[in-house]
Amino acid sequence: MKHVLIAAAVAALALSTGAFAQQAIVIKFSHVVAENTPKGKGALKFKELAESRAKGRVKVEVYPNSQLFKDGEEMQMLQLGNVQMLAPSVSKFGPLGVREFEIFDLPYIFDSYDDLHAVTGGRIGKDLFRKLESKGITGLAYWDNGFKVMSANKALRTPADFRGLKMRIQSSKVLDGQMRALGATPQVMAFSEVYQALQTGVVDGTENPPSNLYTQKMNEVQKFVTLSDHGVIEYAVIVNRKFWDGLPADVRAALQGAMQDATAYANQIARQENEEALAKVKASGKTQLIALSADEKKAWKKALLKVHRDSEATIGKALIEEIYKETGFDPSKL
């Protein structure tokens, strides 16, 4: 009887050890926007693909709308290991001391999605991610939010049209320099406050990808939108480096494949939703869309080239010139 009990105990221990070994690896994926945004949809697509391809060995818990951590604290929480995955704007890396990511704020550094993806999907994008490793962060993918348009209650066709306007920006020295180069006064303001500020005249205009402009109803208090496509808002999907390096190799490979496909999906959604937002803004009849001619856009680029030169000391002249070479941009032709 004693031998039977010992055998049963050993069998139970073996079963429990096996069950523990098969326990799913939990990945907490936190972000600050709604689930119905391109980033929110991309996160859910990654969850779906990751759990399927890892065959039950991974469980991805997505926390949208700052449910887990607020915008200002999530980066530190990732570094501490309290959350495994984030998708912040790349502008968040400047305060970490990685100023090279401010390259994405430079006006007209990218002329198209092809230019942008040549950088984010190539060697330069990988090199930028490597600069995060010393901060305990591994970069997995770049996700688009889209190219920005300018809006105001006056038509913005030339740089001179900005003179005297108060233009809302995100907190960024590069974006501050951009608005000053156009003759406007930049006003740093939280995104949630922009609609009311436009409505009451606290600021005269702003810049946004069309999907942000439309979903926040800014077009209802802005008479003109210029299709300038002068800059981008870009996200980076990042993971705690220690956690990532500690994953079994086959699980990590499955997650990399899931992230690659989720990235293609998220970028497609972003582009599609920006196009749909512009169509809806036009259909509303409340806002006039202004398309710049080739000569008008050249004048914008020429006025804003100063921002590139002023940023060489912080971003790095070599990096800026490397991107010129990658995208075919020649400032001497402006």
QUIWO-V924601 format. One record per run of one state. SS is the DSSP state (H for helix, E for strand, - for the rest). FROM is the first residue (numbers start at 1). TO is the last residue. Records with the same first field share a line. If there is no record, write none. Layout:
SS: FROM-TO / FROM-TO
This chain:
-: 1-1 / 22-24 / 31-37 / 54-57 / 64-73 / 81-84 / 94-98 / 106-112 / 121-122 / 131-132 / 136-136 / 153-158 / 163-165 / 170-172 / 182-184 / 189-190 / 201-204 / 216-217 / 222-223 / 227-231 / 246-248 / 285-287 / 291-293 / 311-311 / 328-330 / 334-334
H: 2-21 / 38-53 / 74-80 / 90-93 / 99-105 / 113-120 / 123-130 / 133-135 / 159-162 / 173-181 / 191-200 / 210-215 / 218-221 / 241-245 / 249-284 / 294-310 / 312-327 / 331-333
E: 25-30 / 58-63 / 85-89 / 137-152 / 166-169 / 185-188 / 205-209 / 224-226 / 232-240 / 288-290
